[in-house]
Amino acid sequence: MAQGKRAAGPRGEHDREGFIEMVARAAESLVRNEGFRGLGMRRLAAAIGYAPNSIYNAVGDLDQVILRVNARTLRRLSAMLQGATDPALSPRDNALALADAYLVFVAADPRVWSLVFEHVAAPEVPFPDWYAEALADATGLVDTVLQPLLPDPIERRQAVATLWAGLHGIASLSTSNKLAVLVPDSPRVLARMLVGRFLGEGSGAA
């Protein structure tokens, strides 16, 4: 669908950006209620009252729809992480606050968050600019918080990836009820220990 054209359907007309947003919201709802397996192009089209071709023309295939959902998720995460930081806090305390906020975010919407990691795009296909920007906003905040502690940009990039992966592992085990099989401690205790020990200033498990 060309920029500026309108998609017609039982629910009225939408410009392209409005249509894309509607598709992403509907797809997000399907995933939230039924998981990744509940998301299909025909079901999505039925949910919004449009023909599947309207989605293909305006958004793309199912991979593109999923990227739109994931970009929404990353933007919501960025907003929550931003709200968790405080310039008056030390970098370490802000890092711990980010870990806390991350766990709260994942626990509140585990199926939608898991889609970010369940859907793996083909490695030879670059992310669209709008998705790369949403991802950079989320990881960039962590990078900013860690900068006073890790001034070397390469080391800091590696630290962001390491902490992100570690926290995701804790959150995933927790939301799938598998963490308790390993340890009786809460996800928050483990996440704060991970971040605190990684930064070399105690466990941070207070």
N, C-alpha and C positions, 0 to 999 in steps of 0.2 A: 504493500500500500504506500503510495507516494506521500511524502510529507505534505500535510495540509488537507488530504482527502479525508472524508468521513466514512466510518463504517456504519451501515444501517443494520438494524436487527430488531427483534421484538421489544427490546428495552429502550429503543430510541436510537439516536445517533451520537457518535463520539468522534472527536478528532483523534489523530494517531496516538498522541501521548496519553490522552485520556483512556483510549482503548487498551493500550499496553498496560497501564496502571490497573485497569479493571481485570485484565487477564491475570496479572501477577497476584492480585489480591485473591482472586478465585482459586488460583493454583495453590497459593499459600494455605487457604482454608481447607482444601482437599487434603493436603499433606498433614496439616495440623490434626484433622479429624481421623484420617485413615492411614497415614504414613505414606512413604514414597510409592508403595505399590498401588495406592489409590489414585495416583495421578496419571491420567492418560489424555490424549488429545480429544477423543470423542466425549469423554466425561467432562472435560474442561469446557468444551464448546457447549454442551448441554447446560452446564451450570450458569453460563453467562447469556444463553439464549441466542447464540450466533452459530453459523456454520463453521466447521473446522477450517475451511479454506480462509476464512476471515482472520483466524489466528496465524495460520501459516504466512499469509500475505503481510500482516502488520508486525508480527513478532518473530516468526521463524518456526523452526521445528521444536520438538519438546526440549531439546538441549538448551535452546535459547530461552524458552519459557522458564526453565529451571534456573538459568543464570539470572533472569529478572527477579525471581523469588529470592535467590541468594543475595543479590545486590540489596534488596529491601531489608533482608535480615542483617546484613553487614552495616547498613546505615542505622538501623535501630540499635545494634550493638554499639556502634560508635557514639551515638547519642547517650547511651547509658554509661559507657566508660567515661565520657567527657564529664558527666555529672558526678562521677565518683571521685574525681581528682580535685585537689585543693592546693593552690599555690603556697599556702601557708605550711603545708606538710612537707616533710623531707622526701627526697626521691624514693627512698626505701618504703616509707609509709604510703606513698602514692602507688607504688608498685603492688603493695599488699592490698590496697583498696581496689585496684584494678582486678586483682585475682578474685576478690570477694564478689565484685560486680559481675565478673564473667560467669562465675558459678550460679549466681542468682538468675542471670539472663538465660543460661542454658536450662536450668531447672524449670523455669517458667514456660519454656517453649521447646521441649527437647526434640520433637519430631521435625519441626521446621529448621532448627539449628543443625540437626544431623544431616539434612539435605546438602548443606555446604560441603560436607566431607564424603557423603555417599555418592554424590554425582561427581565423577571425574571426567573432565573434558579431555579430548584427544590432545596429547602433548605437543603435537606439531601445529595446533590451531591456537593462535594467541587469543587472550581474553579481549573482548571489546573494551574500548576506552572507558565506558561508563561502569563496567564491572571492575576494571583495574583501579579506578578511582575510589570506588566503594571499599575495596579491599585495602587500598593504601590508607584510607582514612582510619580504618580500624587498627591496622598494625602501626600506622604512623604515630598514633597517640602513645602507644607503648614505647616506641622508639624515643619519643620526646621525653617521657618520664625517665627512661634509663640513661639518657645522654650525660647527665652529670656524673653518673657512676661508671659509665663505659664510654669514654670519649672517642675511642677508635671506632669509625663507622662500620668496618667489616666485622669486628668483634660484636658490636651492638646489633647488627643485622642477624648474626648467628644466635645471639642471646634471645632476640625477639622470637625467632623461629623455634628455639629450644623451649622457651617458656610457653609459647603458644601450644606446641605439641604436647608438652607435659600436662598443662592444664586441661587440654582437650581430652587426654587420656583419663584423667581423674573424673572429669565431668561425664564422659561417656560411660565409664564403669558405674558411676553413681546413678545416672538416669536409667540404666539397664538393670539396676539392682544387683550388680555383680561385685561392687566394691566391698560390701559387707562380707563377702566370702573370703576376701584377702585380709582385711583389717577391720576392727570395730570402730575406728576413728571416723569422724565426720569428714566429708569432702573438704570443708573449709580448713580444718586443721591440717590436712595433707597438702592442700594448695598453698597455704601460708608457709608451711615448712619448705615446700619446693622452692618458692620464691625467695624466702629468707635465706635458706642455705645456699641457693644459687648466687645470691648477692653477697654472701660471705659475712653476714651479720646476724648470726643466730637463726633460730627456726622461724621466728615471727608468728608463732602459733597462739599468741595471746587472744 
